[in-house]
Amino acid sequence: MDVPLTPELLIRAYQVGVFPMSEGREDPEVFWVDPKRRGVFPLDAFHISRSLARNIKNTNYRVEINTDFAGVVAGCAARDETWISTRIAGLYQALHEAELAHSQEIWMDDRLIGGVYGVTIGGAFFGESMFSAETNGSKLALAYLIHRLRAGGFILFDTQFLTPHLASLGAIEVTRATYHKSLQKALALTADFTTPETPRPEALLASQAQRNTQTS
């Protein structure tokens, strides 16, 4: 007998290290993934390039969280091939309404130009997807997201897979066993996604430069 796919089951899946995917937008089926090698983003390793630093200094944008979660999910799914099916999007919307899924957003005037969304449990942030509608939109979202995760007490940023794009920003790949050890440590903690204040651009850059110096 098929087990109903519910938000509660989805949370349990994250707690044991697996996540859902579909073959396409209209695919009603969901399969579970537990990669042998997992992408993670060490929270002290984010790399801000010169071009991204220039984008951060350009204040012709604003940073928000959770003002248009559905819009971020839709932006992430708006590509020729997507694993974010209508069914999966509905599940994440339910988690968002339960305050367990969040979006980091970059806006220009009244237009959403970049964003990242994911699920939070304990001290873990399970990043699901990101998108850009303007140059560096997703990178801006990641920069502010990582600051928020550090400030909120998170210790694990799960990216699921390691892509060349994420690797260029500081993400790494770890074994399944290493990931599961980190996951258990993170789940035992209490962290807060919504309380940390969004830093001003110059403060974000100064904070990142200080961390780069400490870890170099």
Beta strands, then each sheet from edge to edge (+ up, - down):
strand 1: 19-21
strand 2: 31-33
strand 3: 37-40
strand 4: 62-65
strand 5: 101-108
strand 6: 111-121
strand 7: 124-132
strand 8: 156-160
strand 9: 172-175
sheet 1: 1+ 2-
sheet 2: 4+ 5- 6+ 7- 8- 3+ 9-
end
